[in-house]
Amino acid sequence: MSSTTDFLRAHIRTVPDWPAPGVQFRDITPLLQDPAVFRVLIEAFVQRYRDAALHVDVVAGLDARGFILGSVVAYQLGVGFVPIRKKGKLPFTTVEETYELEYGSATVELHTDAVKAGDRVLLMDDLIATGGTMMAGKKLLEKLGAHVIEGAAIVDLPELGGSAKLRASGMPLFTLLDFAGH
């Protein structure tokens, strides 16, 4: 996996001082732009979740880049995909979860019929920073009786504490690579 990790890392753009001074923004869009790179990225996840021990019934993606990854991984695995959206974007009956941001809070929602009790769910996003969005997604899925078998992302920013917080909550995590700093 190290050659895959190195290959993918080489295609992540770092944008200094965005969106604020001192932040090193990890931009995954170059991973998506090149079809060969995108295929390697998706295949890294698909190979993991083809393992019978990690069988999933559905993939849930977090708004918005988790939609890109999650829907393609779900397609490749032959399972359904459900979006976890920002509040006010879903038209049917929803459950919601509010979580804290650095300055303020945000709310995400999920349709009440998105998963069934007992479903084994893979929860996907592009990056784990503080872990708030993924934790909120996990709580939403659990409110409906589903079991999150793992949280998955391309990048972990361990210095921001999100991956440690998620693991401490009992959520297994899989990330392809990590970056030091913010």
Order of alpha helices (4+ residues) and beta strands (2+ residues): alpha-beta-beta-alpha-alpha-beta-alpha-beta-beta-beta-beta-beta-alpha-beta-alpha-beta
